[in-house]
Amino acid sequence: MVYKLNAEDVNAAKEEIKEYVSGLAARLDNDFGDEYIVSLGKDTEIEDDWSYDIKIRKGNKVGASLSLHWKKQHFNDLNIEVSESTKIGSFLMYVIVFPFMLIGAYMGANHIAPLDFLPGYKLAGALGGVIALIPGIILTTLIKSVILRKYKEENASLMKKALSITGNTFQKI
């Protein structure tokens, strides 16, 4: 979603964004603070190309991420994206995808079948890692969907509620 700021220039836009982020953080903490853990991004200093993430989580299997993006070229536009962000998804990525990439890179660099056709040493290692990335992502997606099947509705409602809070907070400023 793109929200229009009421700023006349870049500095006024930066101040409006700072007020918005502090108001949004307070509102999210107020609405989700009892049941969920709200984690704010660390860097609030607004530069020419600025991004800020807020994570709302309950345990390992329920979570949402609010990503705010602002660019100096379009200083009146604040982009807000809401996505699912669970700890189990990150954990599966580290446990499954990275080992697949390392094994693929090793197989490519040492010319082990089925990746023995790749040319060179360094290039073969890089291409082997990229080739092995694909089945790793597929396996991660399948396992994640099976594990999070029960929590799909709760994640969707959390993302919808977080998005509605961002819109309500923005209109109040």
Buried (B, 14 or more C-beta within 10 A) or exposed (E): EEBEBEBEEBEBBBEBBEEBBEBBBEBBBEBBEEEBEBBBBEEEEBEEEBEBBBBBBBEBBBBBBBBBBBBEEEBBBBBBEBEBBBBBBEEBBEEBBEEBBBBBBBBBBEBEEEBEEBEEEEEBBBBBBEBBBEEBBEBBEEBBEEBBEEBEEBBEEBBEBBBEBBEEBBEEB
